Amino acid sequence: MIKMFVVTLGVNLGVALGWWLGSQIGLMTGYFTAILGASIGLYLSRQYCRNYLD
């Protein structure tokens, strides 16, 4: 259960950071950087779970 929480938190932080960075340029840039941030957050949080929570 904690792994799911960590992954969800990582994805949400990635989306928020991506949106914040991209929306300063424009709406569609914010959207695409949010998707990129979600992908990076998913990858990093799953790596964290694999290395430290197993």
mmCIF entry with sequence, helices, sheets and N, C-alpha, C, O atoms, coordinates in Angstrom:
data_MODEL
# 
_entry.id   MODEL 
# 
_entity.id                         1 
_entity.type                       polymer 
_entity.pdbx_number_of_molecules   1 
# 
_entity_poly.entity_id                      1 
_entity_poly.type                           'polypeptide(L)' 
_entity_poly.nstd_linkage                   no 
_entity_poly.nstd_monomer                   no 
_entity_poly.pdbx_seq_one_letter_code       MIKMFVVTLGVNLGVALGWWLGSQIGLMTGYFTAILGASIGLYLSRQYCRNYLD 
_entity_poly.pdbx_seq_one_letter_code_can   MIKMFVVTLGVNLGVALGWWLGSQIGLMTGYFTAILGASIGLYLSRQYCRNYLD 
_entity_poly.pdbx_strand_id                 A 
# 
loop_
_entity_poly_seq.entity_id 
_entity_poly_seq.num 
_entity_poly_seq.mon_id 
_entity_poly_seq.hetero 
1 1  MET n 
1 2  ILE n 
1 3  LYS n 
1 4  MET n 
1 5  PHE n 
1 6  VAL n 
1 7  VAL n 
1 8  THR n 
1 9  LEU n 
1 10 GLY n 
1 11 VAL n 
1 12 ASN n 
1 13 LEU n 
1 14 GLY n 
1 15 VAL n 
1 16 ALA n 
1 17 LEU n 
1 18 GLY n 
1 19 TRP n 
1 20 TRP n 
1 21 LEU n 
1 22 GLY n 
1 23 SER n 
1 24 GLN n 
1 25 ILE n 
1 26 GLY n 
1 27 LEU n 
1 28 MET n 
1 29 THR n 
1 30 GLY n 
1 31 TYR n 
1 32 PHE n 
1 33 THR n 
1 34 ALA n 
1 35 ILE n 
1 36 LEU n 
1 37 GLY n 
1 38 ALA n 
1 39 SER n 
1 40 ILE n 
1 41 GLY n 
1 42 LEU n 
1 43 TYR n 
1 44 LEU n 
1 45 SER n 
1 46 ARG n 
1 47 GLN n 
1 48 TYR n 
1 49 CYS n 
1 50 ARG n 
1 51 ASN n 
1 52 TYR n 
1 53 LEU n 
1 54 ASP n 
# 
_struct_asym.id          A 
_struct_asym.entity_id   1 
# 
loop_
_struct_conf.conf_type_id 
_struct_conf.id 
_struct_conf.pdbx_PDB_helix_id 
_struct_conf.beg_label_comp_id 
_struct_conf.beg_label_asym_id 
_struct_conf.beg_label_seq_id 
_struct_conf.pdbx_beg_PDB_ins_code 
_struct_conf.end_label_comp_id 
_struct_conf.end_label_asym_id 
_struct_conf.end_label_seq_id 
_struct_conf.pdbx_end_PDB_ins_code 
_struct_conf.beg_auth_comp_id 
_struct_conf.beg_auth_asym_id 
_struct_conf.beg_auth_seq_id 
_struct_conf.end_auth_comp_id 
_struct_conf.end_auth_asym_id 
_struct_conf.end_auth_seq_id 
_struct_conf.pdbx_PDB_helix_class 
_struct_conf.details 
_struct_conf.pdbx_PDB_helix_length 
HELX_P HELX_P1 AA1 ILE A 2  ? GLY A 22 ? ILE A 2  GLY A 22 1 ? 21 
HELX_P HELX_P2 AA2 LEU A 27 ? TYR A 52 ? LEU A 27 TYR A 52 1 ? 26 
# 
_struct_conf_type.id          HELX_P 
_struct_conf_type.criteria    ? 
_struct_conf_type.reference   ? 
# 
loop_
_atom_site.group_PDB 
_atom_site.id 
_atom_site.type_symbol 
_atom_site.label_atom_id 
_atom_site.label_alt_id 
_atom_site.label_comp_id 
_atom_site.label_asym_id 
_atom_site.label_entity_id 
_atom_site.label_seq_id 
_atom_site.pdbx_PDB_ins_code 
_atom_site.Cartn_x 
_atom_site.Cartn_y 
_atom_site.Cartn_z 
_atom_site.occupancy 
_atom_site.B_iso_or_equiv 
_atom_site.pdbx_formal_charge 
_atom_site.auth_seq_id 
_atom_site.auth_comp_id 
_atom_site.auth_asym_id 
_atom_site.auth_atom_id 
_atom_site.pdbx_PDB_model_num 
ATOM 1   N N  . MET A 1 1  ? 0.819  -1.195 0.000   1.00 0.00 ? 1  MET A N  1 
ATOM 2   C CA . MET A 1 1  ? 0.000  0.000  0.000   1.00 0.00 ? 1  MET A CA 1 
ATOM 3   C C  . MET A 1 1  ? 0.867  1.265  0.000   1.00 0.00 ? 1  MET A C  1 
ATOM 4   O O  . MET A 1 1  ? 0.531  2.258  -0.647  1.00 0.00 ? 1  MET A O  1 
ATOM 5   N N  . ILE A 1 2  ? 1.975  1.217  0.727   1.00 0.00 ? 2  ILE A N  1 
ATOM 6   C CA . ILE A 1 2  ? 2.850  2.383  0.779   1.00 0.00 ? 2  ILE A CA 1 
ATOM 7   C C  . ILE A 1 2  ? 3.509  2.622  -0.576  1.00 0.00 ? 2  ILE A C  1 
ATOM 8   O O  . ILE A 1 2  ? 3.789  3.765  -0.937  1.00 0.00 ? 2  ILE A O  1 
ATOM 9   N N  . LYS A 1 3  ? 3.755  1.562  -1.320  1.00 0.00 ? 3  LYS A N  1 
ATOM 10  C CA . LYS A 1 3  ? 4.358  1.720  -2.648  1.00 0.00 ? 3  LYS A CA 1 
ATOM 11  C C  . LYS A 1 3  ? 3.425  2.487  -3.579  1.00 0.00 ? 3  LYS A C  1 
ATOM 12  O O  . LYS A 1 3  ? 3.866  3.349  -4.339  1.00 0.00 ? 3  LYS A O  1 
ATOM 13  N N  . MET A 1 4  ? 2.140  2.169  -3.516  1.00 0.00 ? 4  MET A N  1 
ATOM 14  C CA . MET A 1 4  ? 1.165  2.867  -4.348  1.00 0.00 ? 4  MET A CA 1 
ATOM 15  C C  . MET A 1 4  ? 1.091  4.344  -3.974  1.00 0.00 ? 4  MET A C  1 
ATOM 16  O O  . MET A 1 4  ? 0.947  5.204  -4.843  1.00 0.00 ? 4  MET A O  1 
ATOM 17  N N  . PHE A 1 5  ? 1.189  4.633  -2.683  1.00 0.00 ? 5  PHE A N  1 
ATOM 18  C CA . PHE A 1 5  ? 1.189  6.016  -2.228  1.00 0.00 ? 5  PHE A CA 1 
ATOM 19  C C  . PHE A 1 5  ? 2.409  6.765  -2.733  1.00 0.00 ? 5  PHE A C  1 
ATOM 20  O O  . PHE A 1 5  ? 2.293  7.903  -3.189  1.00 0.00 ? 5  PHE A O  1 
ATOM 21  N N  . VAL A 1 6  ? 3.583  6.138  -2.659  1.00 0.00 ? 6  VAL A N  1 
ATOM 22  C CA . VAL A 1 6  ? 4.814  6.779  -3.118  1.00 0.00 ? 6  VAL A CA 1 
ATOM 23  C C  . VAL A 1 6  ? 4.750  7.045  -4.617  1.00 0.00 ? 6  VAL A C  1 
ATOM 24  O O  . VAL A 1 6  ? 5.151  8.118  -5.068  1.00 0.00 ? 6  VAL A O  1 
ATOM 25  N N  . VAL A 1 7  ? 4.254  6.090  -5.393  1.00 0.00 ? 7  VAL A N  1 
ATOM 26  C CA . VAL A 1 7  ? 4.147  6.270  -6.843  1.00 0.00 ? 7  VAL A CA 1 
ATOM 27  C C  . VAL A 1 7  ? 3.152  7.378  -7.170  1.00 0.00 ? 7  VAL A C  1 
ATOM 28  O O  . VAL A 1 7  ? 3.419  8.213  -8.034  1.00 0.00 ? 7  VAL A O  1 
ATOM 29  N N  . THR A 1 8  ? 2.016  7.394  -6.494  1.00 0.00 ? 8  THR A N  1 
ATOM 30  C CA . THR A 1 8  ? 1.023  8.442  -6.722  1.00 0.00 ? 8  THR A CA 1 
ATOM 31  C C  . THR A 1 8  ? 1.584  9.817  -6.366  1.00 0.00 ? 8  THR A C  1 
ATOM 32  O O  . THR A 1 8  ? 1.365  10.790 -7.088  1.00 0.00 ? 8  THR A O  1 
ATOM 33  N N  . LEU A 1 9  ? 2.297  9.888  -5.265  1.00 0.00 ? 9  LEU A N  1 
ATOM 34  C CA . LEU A 1 9  ? 2.913  11.142 -4.867  1.00 0.00 ? 9  LEU A CA 1 
ATOM 35  C C  . LEU A 1 9  ? 3.957  11.601 -5.893  1.00 0.00 ? 9  LEU A C  1 
ATOM 36  O O  . LEU A 1 9  ? 4.026  12.783 -6.229  1.00 0.00 ? 9  LEU A O  1 
ATOM 37  N N  . GLY A 1 10 ? 4.764  10.658 -6.383  1.00 0.00 ? 10 GLY A N  1 
ATOM 38  C CA . GLY A 1 10 ? 5.774  11.003 -7.376  1.00 0.00 ? 10 GLY A CA 1 
ATOM 39  C C  . GLY A 1 10 ? 5.170  11.511 -8.674  1.00 0.00 ? 10 GLY A C  1 
ATOM 40  O O  . GLY A 1 10 ? 5.664  12.477 -9.256  1.00 0.00 ? 10 GLY A O  1 
ATOM 41  N N  . VAL A 1 11 ? 4.109  10.867 -9.127  1.00 0.00 ? 11 VAL A N  1 
ATOM 42  C CA . VAL A 1 11 ? 3.452  11.303 -10.364 1.00 0.00 ? 11 VAL A CA 1 
ATOM 43  C C  . VAL A 1 11 ? 2.822  12.678 -10.172 1.00 0.00 ? 11 VAL A C  1 
ATOM 44  O O  . VAL A 1 11 ? 2.933  13.538 -11.046 1.00 0.00 ? 11 VAL A O  1 
ATOM 45  N N  . ASN A 1 12 ? 2.162  12.891 -9.040  1.00 0.00 ? 12 ASN A N  1 
ATOM 46  C CA . ASN A 1 12 ? 1.527  14.192 -8.797  1.00 0.00 ? 12 ASN A CA 1 
ATOM 47  C C  . ASN A 1 12 ? 2.545  15.313 -8.688  1.00 0.00 ? 12 ASN A C  1 
ATOM 48  O O  . ASN A 1 12 ? 2.315  16.412 -9.192  1.00 0.00 ? 12 ASN A O  1 
ATOM 49  N N  . LEU A 1 13 ? 3.658  15.050 -8.040  1.00 0.00 ? 13 LEU A N  1 
ATOM 50  C CA . LEU A 1 13 ? 4.706  16.070 -7.963  1.00 0.00 ? 13 LEU A CA 1 
ATOM 51  C C  . LEU A 1 13 ? 5.302  16.356 -9.337  1.00 0.00 ? 13 LEU A C  1 
ATOM 52  O O  . LEU A 1 13 ? 5.604  17.505 -9.662  1.00 0.00 ? 13 LEU A O  1 
ATOM 53  N N  . GLY A 1 14 ? 5.471  15.308 -10.142 1.00 0.00 ? 14 GLY A N  1 
ATOM 54  C CA . GLY A 1 14 ? 5.979  15.496 -11.497 1.00 0.00 ? 14 GLY A CA 1 
ATOM 55  C C  . GLY A 1 14 ? 5.037  16.317 -12.355 1.00 0.00 ? 14 GLY A C  1 
ATOM 56  O O  . GLY A 1 14 ? 5.479  17.185 -13.109 1.00 0.00 ? 14 GLY A O  1 
ATOM 57  N N  . VAL A 1 15 ? 3.762  16.056 -12.249 1.00 0.00 ? 15 VAL A N  1 
ATOM 58  C CA . VAL A 1 15 ? 2.768  16.823 -13.013 1.00 0.00 ? 15 VAL A CA 1 
ATOM 59  C C  . VAL A 1 15 ? 2.760  18.280 -12.570 1.00 0.00 ? 15 VAL A C  1 
ATOM 60  O O  . VAL A 1 15 ? 2.747  19.190 -13.399 1.00 0.00 ? 15 VAL A O  1 
ATOM 61  N N  . ALA A 1 16 ? 2.769  18.491 -11.273 1.00 0.00 ? 16 ALA A N  1 
ATOM 62  C CA . ALA A 1 16 ? 2.717  19.864 -10.765 1.00 0.00 ? 16 ALA A CA 1 
ATOM 63  C C  . ALA A 1 16 ? 3.952  20.653 -11.182 1.00 0.00 ? 16 ALA A C  1 
ATOM 64  O O  . ALA A 1 16 ? 3.843  21.806 -11.599 1.00 0.00 ? 16 ALA A O  1 
ATOM 65  N N  . LEU A 1 17 ? 5.114  20.042 -11.073 1.00 0.00 ? 17 LEU A N  1 
ATOM 66  C CA . LEU A 1 17 ? 6.339  20.734 -11.466 1.00 0.00 ? 17 LEU A CA 1 
ATOM 67  C C  . LEU A 1 17 ? 6.366  20.990 -12.965 1.00 0.00 ? 17 LEU A C  1 
ATOM 68  O O  . LEU A 1 17 ? 6.746  22.078 -13.400 1.00 0.00 ? 17 LEU A O  1 
ATOM 69  N N  . GLY A 1 18 ? 5.969  20.003 -13.760 1.00 0.00 ? 18 GLY A N  1 
ATOM 70  C CA . GLY A 1 18 ? 5.927  20.181 -15.205 1.00 0.00 ? 18 GLY A CA 1 
ATOM 71  C C  . GLY A 1 18 ? 4.942  21.257 -15.626 1.00 0.00 ? 18 GLY A C  1 
ATOM 72  O O  . GLY A 1 18 ? 5.240  22.070 -16.501 1.00 0.00 ? 18 GLY A O  1 
ATOM 73  N N  . TRP A 1 19 ? 3.775  21.263 -15.009 1.00 0.00 ? 19 TRP A N  1 
ATOM 74  C CA . TRP A 1 19 ? 2.782  22.274 -15.344 1.00 0.00 ? 19 TRP A CA 1 
ATOM 75  C C  . TRP A 1 19 ? 3.273  23.653 -14.957 1.00 0.00 ? 19 TRP A C  1 
ATOM 76  O O  . TRP A 1 19 ? 3.113  24.607 -15.719 1.00 0.00 ? 19 TRP A O  1 
ATOM 77  N N  . TRP A 1 20 ? 3.870  23.770 -13.779 1.00 0.00 ? 20 TRP A N  1 
ATOM 78  C CA . TRP A 1 20 ? 4.358  25.069 -13.321 1.00 0.00 ? 20 TRP A CA 1 
ATOM 79  C C  . TRP A 1 20 ? 5.439  25.608 -14.261 1.00 0.00 ? 20 TRP A C  1 
ATOM 80  O O  . TRP A 1 20 ? 5.440  26.792 -14.597 1.00 0.00 ? 20 TRP A O  1 
ATOM 81  N N  . LEU A 1 21 ? 6.351  24.741 -14.681 1.00 0.00 ? 21 LEU A N  1 
ATOM 82  C CA . LEU A 1 21 ? 7.407  25.190 -15.575 1.00 0.00 ? 21 LEU A CA 1 
ATOM 83  C C  . LEU A 1 21 ? 6.879  25.537 -16.967 1.00 0.00 ? 21 LEU A C  1 
ATOM 84  O O  . LEU A 1 21 ? 7.260  26.562 -17.533 1.00 0.00 ? 21 LEU A O  1 
ATOM 85  N N  . GLY A 1 22 ? 6.010  24.700 -17.520 1.00 0.00 ? 22 GLY A N  1 
ATOM 86  C CA . GLY A 1 22 ? 5.552  24.892 -18.888 1.00 0.00 ? 22 GLY A CA 1 
ATOM 87  C C  . GLY A 1 22 ? 4.482  25.941 -19.064 1.00 0.00 ? 22 GLY A C  1 
ATOM 88  O O  . GLY A 1 22 ? 4.400  26.570 -20.119 1.00 0.00 ? 22 GLY A O  1 
ATOM 89  N N  . SER A 1 23 ? 3.657  26.144 -18.045 1.00 0.00 ? 23 SER A N  1 
ATOM 90  C CA . SER A 1 23 ? 2.550  27.086 -18.205 1.00 0.00 ? 23 SER A CA 1 
ATOM 91  C C  . SER A 1 23 ? 3.025  28.533 -18.249 1.00 0.00 ? 23 SER A C  1 
ATOM 92  O O  . SER A 1 23 ? 2.264  29.418 -18.641 1.00 0.00 ? 23 SER A O  1 
ATOM 93  N N  . GLN A 1 24 ? 4.247  28.781 -17.862 1.00 0.00 ? 24 GLN A N  1 
ATOM 94  C CA . GLN A 1 24 ? 4.783  30.137 -17.967 1.00 0.00 ? 24 GLN A CA 1 
ATOM 95  C C  . GLN A 1 24 ? 5.002  30.516 -19.424 1.00 0.00 ? 24 GLN A C  1 
ATOM 96  O O  . GLN A 1 24 ? 5.040  31.698 -19.764 1.00 0.00 ? 24 GLN A O  1 
ATOM 97  N N  . ILE A 1 25 ? 5.148  29.509 -20.286 1.00 0.00 ? 25 ILE A N  1 
ATOM 98  C CA . ILE A 1 25 ? 5.341  29.758 -21.721 1.00 0.00 ? 25 ILE A CA 1 
ATOM 99  C C  . ILE A 1 25 ? 4.002  29.786 -22.447 1.00 0.00 ? 25 ILE A C  1 
ATOM 100 O O  . ILE A 1 25 ? 3.740  30.679 -23.253 1.00 0.00 ? 25 ILE A O  1 
ATOM 101 N N  . GLY A 1 26 ? 3.153  28.796 -22.153 1.00 0.00 ? 26 GLY A N  1 
ATOM 102 C CA . GLY A 1 26 ? 1.855  28.735 -22.814 1.00 0.00 ? 26 GLY A CA 1 
ATOM 103 C C  . GLY A 1 26 ? 1.057  27.547 -22.317 1.00 0.00 ? 26 GLY A C  1 
ATOM 104 O O  . GLY A 1 26 ? 1.567  26.709 -21.574 1.00 0.00 ? 26 GLY A O  1 
ATOM 105 N N  . LEU A 1 27 ? -0.196 27.481 -22.733 1.00 0.00 ? 27 LEU A N  1 
ATOM 106 C CA . LEU A 1 27 ? -1.099 26.435 -22.273 1.00 0.00 ? 27 LEU A CA 1 
ATOM 107 C C  . LEU A 1 27 ? -0.679 25.058 -22.774 1.00 0.00 ? 27 LEU A C  1 
ATOM 108 O O  . LEU A 1 27 ? -0.593 24.118 -21.984 1.00 0.00 ? 27 LEU A O  1 
ATOM 109 N N  . MET A 1 28 ? -0.420 24.924 -24.054 1.00 0.00 ? 28 MET A N  1 
ATOM 110 C CA . MET A 1 28 ? -0.048 23.619 -24.599 1.00 0.00 ? 28 MET A CA 1 
ATOM 111 C C  . MET A 1 28 ? 1.337  23.190 -24.134 1.00 0.00 ? 28 MET A C  1 
ATOM 112 O O  . MET A 1 28 ? 1.585  21.999 -23.943 1.00 0.00 ? 28 MET A O  1 
ATOM 113 N N  . THR A 1 29 ? 2.233  24.140 -23.953 1.00 0.00 ? 29 THR A N  1 
ATOM 114 C CA . THR A 1 29 ? 3.546  23.811 -23.415 1.00 0.00 ? 29 THR A CA 1 
ATOM 115 C C  . THR A 1 29 ? 3.406  23.284 -21.990 1.00 0.00 ? 29 THR A C  1 
ATOM 116 O O  . THR A 1 29 ? 4.094  22.337 -21.609 1.00 0.00 ? 29 THR A O  1 
ATOM 117 N N  . GLY A 1 30 ? 2.528  23.885 -21.208 1.00 0.00 ? 30 GLY A N  1 
ATOM 118 C CA . GLY A 1 30 ? 2.255  23.403 -19.862 1.00 0.00 ? 30 GLY A CA 1 
ATOM 119 C C  . GLY A 1 30 ? 1.696  21.996 -19.865 1.00 0.00 ? 30 GLY A C  1 
ATOM 120 O O  . GLY A 1 30 ? 2.063  21.173 -19.026 1.00 0.00 ? 30 GLY A O  1 
ATOM 121 N N  . TYR A 1 31 ? 0.814  21.721 -20.803 1.00 0.00 ? 31 TYR A N  1 
ATOM 122 C CA . TYR A 1 31 ? 0.227  20.388 -20.916 1.00 0.00 ? 31 TYR A CA 1 
ATOM 123 C C  . TYR A 1 31 ? 1.294  19.335 -21.225 1.00 0.00 ? 31 TYR A C  1 
ATOM 124 O O  . TYR A 1 31 ? 1.358  18.290 -20.578 1.00 0.00 ? 31 TYR A O  1 
ATOM 125 N N  . PHE A 1 32 ? 2.130  19.629 -22.223 1.00 0.00 ? 32 PHE A N  1 
ATOM 126 C CA . PHE A 1 32 ? 3.132  18.647 -22.616 1.00 0.00 ? 32 PHE A CA 1 
ATOM 127 C C  . PHE A 1 32 ? 4.227  18.478 -21.569 1.00 0.00 ? 32 PHE A C  1 
ATOM 128 O O  . PHE A 1 32 ? 4.720  17.369 -21.366 1.00 0.00 ? 32 PHE A O  1 
ATOM 129 N N  . THR A 1 33 ? 4.608  19.554 -20.907 1.00 0.00 ? 33 THR A N  1 
ATOM 130 C CA . THR A 1 33 ? 5.606  19.397 -19.852 1.00 0.00 ? 33 THR A CA 1 
ATOM 131 C C  . THR A 1 33 ? 5.012  18.695 -18.632 1.00 0.00 ? 33 THR A C  1 
ATOM 132 O O  . THR A 1 33 ? 5.737  18.031 -17.891 1.00 0.00 ? 33 THR A O  1 
ATOM 133 N N  . ALA A 1 34 ? 3.714  18.831 -18.417 1.00 0.00 ? 34 ALA A N  1 
ATOM 134 C CA . ALA A 1 34 ? 3.062  18.086 -17.339 1.00 0.00 ? 34 ALA A CA 1 
ATOM 135 C C  . ALA A 1 34 ? 3.081  16.588 -17.637 1.00 0.00 ? 34 ALA A C  1 
ATOM 136 O O  . ALA A 1 34 ? 3.297  15.779 -16.734 1.00 0.00 ? 34 ALA A O  1 
ATOM 137 N N  . ILE A 1 35 ? 2.857  16.213 -18.897 1.00 0.00 ? 35 ILE A N  1 
ATOM 138 C CA . ILE A 1 35 ? 2.932  14.803 -19.272 1.00 0.00 ? 35 ILE A CA 1 
ATOM 139 C C  . ILE A 1 35 ? 4.355  14.288 -19.096 1.00 0.00 ? 35 ILE A C  1 
ATOM 140 O O  . ILE A 1 35 ? 4.567  13.188 -18.586 1.00 0.00 ? 35 ILE A O  1 
ATOM 141 N N  . LEU A 1 36 ? 5.316  15.079 -19.517 1.00 0.00 ? 36 LEU A N  1 
ATOM 142 C CA . LEU A 1 36 ? 6.711  14.695 -19.343 1.00 0.00 ? 36 LEU A CA 1 
ATOM 143 C C  . LEU A 1 36 ? 7.070  14.583 -17.861 1.00 0.00 ? 36 LEU A C  1 
ATOM 144 O O  . LEU A 1 36 ? 7.768  13.653 -17.458 1.00 0.00 ? 36 LEU A O  1 
ATOM 145 N N  . GLY A 1 37 ? 6.601  15.517 -17.065 1.00 0.00 ? 37 GLY A N  1 
ATOM 146 C CA . GLY A 1 37 ? 6.847  15.459 -15.625 1.00 0.00 ? 37 GLY A CA 1 
ATOM 147 C C  . GLY A 1 37 ? 6.204  14.250 -14.976 1.00 0.00 ? 37 GLY A C  1 
ATOM 148 O O  . GLY A 1 37 ? 6.787  13.653 -14.071 1.00 0.00 ? 37 GLY A O  1 
ATOM 149 N N  . ALA A 1 38 ? 5.005  13.876 -15.424 1.00 0.00 ? 38 ALA A N  1 
ATOM 150 C CA . ALA A 1 38 ? 4.348  12.684 -14.892 1.00 0.00 ? 38 ALA A CA 1 
ATOM 151 C C  . ALA A 1 38 ? 5.146  11.431 -15.231 1.00 0.00 ? 38 ALA A C  1 
ATOM 152 O O  . ALA A 1 38 ? 5.278  10.528 -14.405 1.00 0.00 ? 38 ALA A O  1 
ATOM 153 N N  . SER A 1 39 ? 5.669  11.383 -16.437 1.00 0.00 ? 39 SER A N  1 
ATOM 154 C CA . SER A 1 39 ? 6.467  10.223 -16.839 1.00 0.00 ? 39 SER A CA 1 
ATOM 155 C C  . SER A 1 39 ? 7.745  10.120 -16.020 1.00 0.00 ? 39 SER A C  1 
ATOM 156 O O  . SER A 1 39 ? 8.117  9.035  -15.575 1.00 0.00 ? 39 SER A O  1 
ATOM 157 N N  . ILE A 1 40 ? 8.406  11.233 -15.825 1.00 0.00 ? 40 ILE A N  1 
ATOM 158 C CA . ILE A 1 40 ? 9.639  11.233 -15.036 1.00 0.00 ? 40 ILE A CA 1 
ATOM 159 C C  . ILE A 1 40 ? 9.327  10.908 -13.570 1.00 0.00 ? 40 ILE A C  1 
ATOM 160 O O  . ILE A 1 40 ? 10.064 10.157 -12.931 1.00 0.00 ? 40 ILE A O  1 
ATOM 161 N N  . GLY A 1 41 ? 8.244  11.470 -13.042 1.00 0.00 ? 41 GLY A N  1 
ATOM 162 C CA . GLY A 1 41 ? 7.848  11.169 -11.667 1.00 0.00 ? 41 GLY A CA 1 
ATOM 163 C C  . GLY A 1 41 ? 7.496  9.709  -11.477 1.00 0.00 ? 41 GLY A C  1 
ATOM 164 O O  . GLY A 1 41 ? 7.823  9.120  -10.447 1.00 0.00 ? 41 GLY A O  1 
ATOM 165 N N  . LEU A 1 42 ? 6.833  9.119  -12.457 1.00 0.00 ? 42 LEU A N  1 
ATOM 166 C CA . LEU A 1 42 ? 6.505  7.697  -12.391 1.00 0.00 ? 42 LEU A CA 1 
ATOM 167 C C  . LEU A 1 42 ? 7.764  6.853  -12.386 1.00 0.00 ? 42 LEU A C  1 
ATOM 168 O O  . LEU A 1 42 ? 7.902  5.938  -11.574 1.00 0.00 ? 42 LEU A O  1 
ATOM 169 N N  . TYR A 1 43 ? 8.678  7.153  -13.285 1.00 0.00 ? 43 TYR A N  1 
ATOM 170 C CA . TYR A 1 43 ? 9.918  6.391  -13.372 1.00 0.00 ? 43 TYR A CA 1 
ATOM 171 C C  . TYR A 1 43 ? 10.724 6.496  -12.083 1.00 0.00 ? 43 TYR A C  1 
ATOM 172 O O  . TYR A 1 43 ? 11.172 5.483  -11.545 1.00 0.00 ? 43 TYR A O  1 
ATOM 173 N N  . LEU A 1 44 ? 10.911 7.714  -11.589 1.00 0.00 ? 44 LEU A N  1 
ATOM 174 C CA . LEU A 1 44 ? 11.734 7.900  -10.400 1.00 0.00 ? 44 LEU A CA 1 
ATOM 175 C C  . LEU A 1 44 ? 11.102 7.296  -9.148  1.00 0.00 ? 44 LEU A C  1 
ATOM 176 O O  . LEU A 1 44 ? 11.803 6.722  -8.316  1.00 0.00 ? 44 LEU A O  1 
ATOM 177 N N  . SER A 1 45 ? 9.800  7.420  -9.013  1.00 0.00 ? 45 SER A N  1 
ATOM 178 C CA . SER A 1 45 ? 9.145  6.858  -7.835  1.00 0.00 ? 45 SER A CA 1 
ATOM 179 C C  . SER A 1 45 ? 9.145  5.330  -7.873  1.00 0.00 ? 45 SER A C  1 
ATOM 180 O O  . SER A 1 45 ? 9.260  4.691  -6.827  1.00 0.00 ? 45 SER A O  1 
ATOM 181 N N  . ARG A 1 46 ? 9.019  4.743  -9.047  1.00 0.00 ? 46 ARG A N  1 
ATOM 182 C CA . ARG A 1 46 ? 9.097  3.280  -9.131  1.00 0.00 ? 46 ARG A CA 1 
ATOM 183 C C  . ARG A 1 46 ? 10.509 2.783  -8.868  1.00 0.00 ? 46 ARG A C  1 
ATOM 184 O O  . ARG A 1 46 ? 10.693 1.729  -8.260  1.00 0.00 ? 46 ARG A O  1 
ATOM 185 N N  . GLN A 1 47 ? 11.505 3.532  -9.318  1.00 0.00 ? 47 GLN A N  1 
ATOM 186 C CA . GLN A 1 47 ? 12.886 3.171  -9.001  1.00 0.00 ? 47 GLN A CA 1 
ATOM 187 C C  . GLN A 1 47 ? 13.130 3.271  -7.495  1.00 0.00 ? 47 GLN A C  1 
ATOM 188 O O  . GLN A 1 47 ? 13.802 2.415  -6.919  1.00 0.00 ? 47 GLN A O  1 
ATOM 189 N N  . TYR A 1 48 ? 12.599 4.292  -6.866  1.00 0.00 ? 48 TYR A N  1 
ATOM 190 C CA . TYR A 1 48 ? 12.738 4.447  -5.421  1.00 0.00 ? 48 TYR A CA 1 
ATOM 191 C C  . TYR A 1 48 ? 12.103 3.269  -4.694  1.00 0.00 ? 48 TYR A C  1 
ATOM 192 O O  . TYR A 1 48 ? 12.696 2.706  -3.774  1.00 0.00 ? 48 TYR A O  1 
ATOM 193 N N  . CYS A 1 49 ? 10.898 2.902  -5.109  1.00 0.00 ? 49 CYS A N  1 
ATOM 194 C CA . CYS A 1 49 ? 10.216 1.765  -4.471  1.00 0.00 ? 49 CYS A CA 1 
ATOM 195 C C  . CYS A 1 49 ? 11.002 0.474  -4.677  1.00 0.00 ? 49 CYS A C  1 
ATOM 196 O O  . CYS A 1 49 ? 11.123 -0.330 -3.753  1.00 0.00 ? 49 CYS A O  1 
ATOM 197 N N  . ARG A 1 50 ? 11.523 0.274  -5.849  1.00 0.00 ? 50 ARG A N  1 
ATOM 198 C CA . ARG A 1 50 ? 12.267 -0.939 -6.139  1.00 0.00 ? 50 ARG A CA 1 
ATOM 199 C C  . ARG A 1 50 ? 13.557 -1.010 -5.313  1.00 0.00 ? 50 ARG A C  1 
ATOM 200 O O  . ARG A 1 50 ? 13.928 -2.087 -4.847  1.00 0.00 ? 50 ARG A O  1 
ATOM 201 N N  . ASN A 1 51 ? 14.236 0.112  -5.128  1.00 0.00 ? 51 ASN A N  1 
ATOM 202 C CA . ASN A 1 51 ? 15.526 0.100  -4.441  1.00 0.00 ? 51 ASN A CA 1 
ATOM 203 C C  . ASN A 1 51 ? 15.421 0.196  -2.936  1.00 0.00 ? 51 ASN A C  1 
ATOM 204 O O  . ASN A 1 51 ? 16.260 -0.371 -2.236  1.00 0.00 ? 51 ASN A O  1 
ATOM 205 N N  . TYR A 1 52 ? 14.426 0.892  -2.406  1.00 0.00 ? 52 TYR A N  1 
ATOM 206 C CA . TYR A 1 52 ? 14.400 1.166  -0.979  1.00 0.00 ? 52 TYR A CA 1 
ATOM 207 C C  . TYR A 1 52 ? 13.223 0.548  -0.236  1.00 0.00 ? 52 TYR A C  1 
ATOM 208 O O  . TYR A 1 52 ? 13.292 0.418  0.986   1.00 0.00 ? 52 TYR A O  1 
ATOM 209 N N  . LEU A 1 53 ? 12.163 0.167  -0.903  1.00 0.00 ? 53 LEU A N  1 
ATOM 210 C CA . LEU A 1 53 ? 10.992 -0.333 -0.193  1.00 0.00 ? 53 LEU A CA 1 
ATOM 211 C C  . LEU A 1 53 ? 10.768 -1.832 -0.340  1.00 0.00 ? 53 LEU A C  1 
ATOM 212 O O  . LEU A 1 53 ? 9.826  -2.367 0.246   1.00 0.00 ? 53 LEU A O  1 
ATOM 213 N N  . ASP A 1 54 ? 11.588 -2.508 -1.086  1.00 0.00 ? 54 ASP A N  1 
ATOM 214 C CA . ASP A 1 54 ? 11.420 -3.967 -1.191  1.00 0.00 ? 54 ASP A CA 1 
ATOM 215 C C  . ASP A 1 54 ? 12.161 -4.695 -0.120  1.00 0.00 ? 54 ASP A C  1 
ATOM 216 O O  . ASP A 1 54 ? 12.122 -5.924 -0.069  1.00 0.00 ? 54 ASP A O  1 
# 
